[in-house]
């Protein structure tokens, strides 16, 4: 699909996450202007059955929903790859991800997802749509990022991200020094997960260890 159309679908999806369905606001987005995604391109999306437009309101059709979901998935996984593996800062990853995402096939996208341990959200905290690979128990690709609960006892690892739906829990972990970038050592896994970080020993429940994603340190 044309890059301009993919960018438009991506921004329609992103606007909807903020509760916005406005054609006018969509066309005001700088990236949309940059890609030449004007009203003509929106009308073409409507013509091929990916969106519906009524006045200033725009919605994805069922088919458009599926296409946009794949575009969003590629973009947010590209952001995770650039941030978590290549150590590119959050302020820079958006532009690079926009260029990178359009070259990813479905197979490569699933491989990246598996490599990153099937992350639930991008570095900005926005949800990453699940793919087929997320529902498969086995894979030939060995993840670089995994849940703390999957780390072997005695191994050291760096926290990549924390996927907690509870702000209170996220805040509590932060107060203990457990934030992205922190290095820890998993001392034991049973009867509780015990870690060492910054000369402090901390015991964690299994559900918490499932929410902390780490990359093993050599």
C-alpha positions in Angstrom: 0.0 0.0 0.0 1.1 3.6 -0.7 3.1 5.1 2.2 0.8 8.2 2.3 -2.3 5.9 2.8 -0.5 4.0 5.5 0.4 7.2 7.3 -3.2 8.5 7.1 -4.6 5.2 8.5 -2.0 5.3 11.3 -3.0 8.9 12.3 -6.7 8.1 12.1 -6.1 5.2 14.5 -4.0 7.4 16.8 -6.6 10.2 16.8 -9.3 7.7 17.7 -7.3 6.6 20.8 -7.6 10.2 21.9 -11.4 10.2 21.2 -11.0 12.4 18.1 -12.6 11.6 14.7 -12.1 14.9 12.9 -11.0 15.3 9.3 -10.0 18.9 9.9 -7.7 18.0 12.8 -6.3 15.1 10.9 -5.3 17.3 8.0 -3.7 19.8 10.4 -1.1 17.2 11.6 2.3 18.2 10.4 3.4 14.7 9.4 0.2 14.3 7.4 1.0 17.6 5.5 4.6 16.5 5.0 3.5 13.2 3.4 1.0 15.0 1.1 -2.0 13.4 2.8 -4.6 15.9 1.9 -8.3 15.6 1.3 -7.7 14.0 -2.1 -5.9 11.1 -0.4 -8.7 10.7 2.2 -11.3 10.5 -0.6 -9.2 7.8 -2.2 -9.1 5.9 1.0 -12.9 6.2 1.1 -13.2 5.1 -2.5 -11.2 1.9 -1.9 -13.3 1.1 1.2 -10.9 1.8 4.1 -12.7 4.8 5.7 -16.1 6.5 5.8 -16.4 10.3 5.8 -19.5 12.2 6.9 -18.9 16.0 7.1 -15.9 16.5 9.5 -16.2 12.9 10.9 -14.0 10.1 9.7 -14.1 6.4 10.7 -12.3 3.3 9.7 -14.3 0.6 8.0 -14.0 -3.1 9.1 -11.4 -3.6 6.3 -9.7 -0.3 7.2 -9.5 -1.4 10.8 -7.5 -4.5 9.9 -5.1 -2.6 7.7 -4.6 0.2 10.2 -4.0 -2.3 13.0 -1.1 -3.8 11.0 0.4 -0.4 10.3 0.2 0.6 14.0 1.7 -2.7 15.0 4.6 -2.3 12.7 5.2 1.3 13.8 5.1 0.6 17.5 7.3 -2.5 17.3 9.8 -0.5 15.2 9.8 2.1 18.1 10.5 -0.7 20.6 13.3 -2.1 18.5 15.0 1.3 18.1 14.6 2.2 21.7 15.2 -1.1 23.5 17.9 -2.7 21.3 19.5 0.2 19.5 19.3 2.6 22.5 17.8 5.5 20.5 16.1 8.1 22.7 12.3 8.6 22.8 12.7 12.0 21.2 14.3 10.5 18.1 12.5 7.2 17.6 9.3 8.6 16.1 10.9 9.9 12.9 13.1 6.8 12.4 10.2 4.4 13.1 8.1 6.2 10.5 10.7 5.4 7.8 11.5 1.9 9.1 7.9 0.6 9.5 7.1 0.7 5.7 9.8 -1.8 4.9 8.6 -4.5 7.3 6.8 -7.5 6.0 4.4 -9.4 8.2 7.0 -12.2 8.8 9.7 -9.7 9.8 7.2 -7.9 12.1 6.4 -11.1 13.9 10.1 -11.9 14.2 10.8 -8.5 15.8 7.8 -9.0 18.1 9.1 -12.4 19.2 12.7 -11.0 19.6 11.4 -8.3 21.9 9.3 -10.7 24.0 5.9 -9.7 22.6 5.9 -6.2 24.2 2.4 -5.0 25.1 3.1 -1.3 24.6 5.4 1.1 22.7 8.0 3.3 24.6 5.4 6.0 24.9 3.0 3.6 26.7 0.6 3.1 23.8 -0.7 -0.5 23.2 0.8 -2.6 20.5 -1.9 -4.8 18.7 -1.3 -8.5 19.2 -0.1 -10.6 16.2 -0.3 -14.3 15.4 3.2 -14.8 16.9 1.9 -13.6 20.3 -0.5 -16.6 20.4 2.1 -19.2 19.4 3.7 -21.0 22.4 6.9 -21.9 20.4 9.2 -19.9 18.1 12.5 -20.4 16.3 13.5 -16.9 17.3 15.0 -16.5 20.7 13.7 -13.4 22.5 16.3 -10.8 23.5 13.7 -9.3 25.9 11.9 -11.5 28.3 9.8 -11.3 31.5 11.8 -11.3 34.8 10.0 -14.5 35.7 11.6 -16.2 32.7 15.1 -15.2 33.6 17.4 -18.0 35.1 18.3 -17.6 38.8 21.8 -16.2 39.1 21.6 -14.1 35.9 22.0 -10.4 35.7 19.7 -8.3 33.5 18.7 -4.7 32.6 15.1 -3.6 32.9 13.8 -2.6 29.5 10.2 -1.7 30.4 7.5 -2.4 33.0 4.1 -3.4 31.7 1.9 -2.7 34.7 -1.7 -1.6 34.4 -1.5 -0.2 37.9 0.0 3.2 38.4 0.4 2.6 42.1 2.5 -0.6 41.4 4.5 1.2 38.8 5.2 4.0 41.4 6.1 1.5 44.1 8.6 -0.3 41.9 10.1 3.1 41.0 10.6 4.0 44.6 12.6 0.7 45.0 14.8 1.7 42.1 13.2 -0.7 39.7 12.9 1.5 36.6 13.8 1.1 32.9 17.6 1.0 32.7 18.2 -0.4 36.1 20.4 -3.5 36.4 19.4 -6.3 38.7 20.4 -9.9 39.6 17.8 -12.6 40.0 18.9 -14.4 43.2 16.1 -17.0 43.4 12.7 -17.8 41.9 11.0 -19.8 44.7 9.1 -19.5 47.0 9.3 -15.8 45.9 11.3 -13.9 43.3 14.3 -12.3 45.1 16.5 -9.8 43.2 19.5 -7.7 44.1 19.8 -4.1 42.7 21.9 -1.2 43.9 23.1 -3.2 46.9 19.4 -3.8 47.9 17.6 -7.1 48.2 14.0 -7.1 47.1 11.4 -9.9 47.2 8.7 -9.8 44.5 5.5 -11.7 43.9 5.2 -13.7 40.7 2.6 -11.4 39.2 5.0 -8.5 39.5 7.9 -10.5 38.0 5.6 -11.1 35.0 5.2 -7.4 34.4 9.0 -6.5 34.4 10.6 -7.1 31.0 14.4 -7.4 31.0 17.3 -8.0 28.7 20.0 -10.4 30.0 23.4 -8.8 30.7 26.6 -10.7 29.8 
